[in-house]
Amino acid sequence: MRNFSEIKSTSREQLLDNWKLPVLFTFLTLVLYGVSIYFDDDISNFGIAVTLTVSILVGILSIFLTNILLNIAKYNEVKSIKVPLKKFLRIIGASIVIFVPMFVLIFLVVLGATLALVSITDSFIPIIIIIITIYSFCFIAGLYLSFVNYLILDDNKIFKSIKYSFLYMKGNLLKTIWLCITFIPWMLVTVITLGLGLLYVGPYLQLVYTNYYLELKNEFNAKTE
């Protein structure tokens, strides 16, 4: 497996040759986020409808962008921008399969822990510890499930994608966390540029992670052959 420097170098070269579509889709996503923020405080039916519509459109753009970056990482070009309907439906289905159990679990844990702590202590420190623990759990679970959409776009079914996302991450969690930490300076660039840097930084970091997914996939396949 290549080191992070090599993966990042490859990603920069790939993005340099294929920047138009990733930047366009990132720009459209940012515009939609801006619209969503504008209507965020509008609790009228129109405001709610706009927010829901924007959320759906952002989700669709996200799937297209992921597919574009997967094309670039694999072939150094966008062979096809199209995403078959069955893959769209699988990604939506996977999101439901993942989100609903996690939401119910976290809700029950928070509710139970809060009620228990309130009855035995007036201190907020245990509650803060629980919140930090839950956020840590969500972050780690998110990493283990972060390859699901890639796997579905690679024509795997929902539960197989979830299974292999876990298998690819197994033994690579700390490495992945370190990769995420190396993204922090790039995030600071977006802050310094008042968000404009996201037009490059967003696609670049996603492309790095896409190439990282392919590295883990190839490494896993080599071990199991």
Buried (B, 14 or more C-beta within 10 A) or exposed (E): EBEBEEBBEBBBEBBEEBBEBBBBBBEBBBEBBEBBEEBEEEEEEEBEEBBEBBEEBBBEBBBBBBBBBBBBBBEEEBEEEEBEEEBBEBBBBBBEBBEEEBEEEBEEBBEEBBEEBEEEEEEEEBBEEBBEEBEEBEEBBEBBBBBBBBBBBBEBBBEEBBBBBBBBBEEBEEEBEEBEEEBEEBEEEBEEEEEEBBBBBBBBBBBBBBBBBBBBBEBBEEEEE
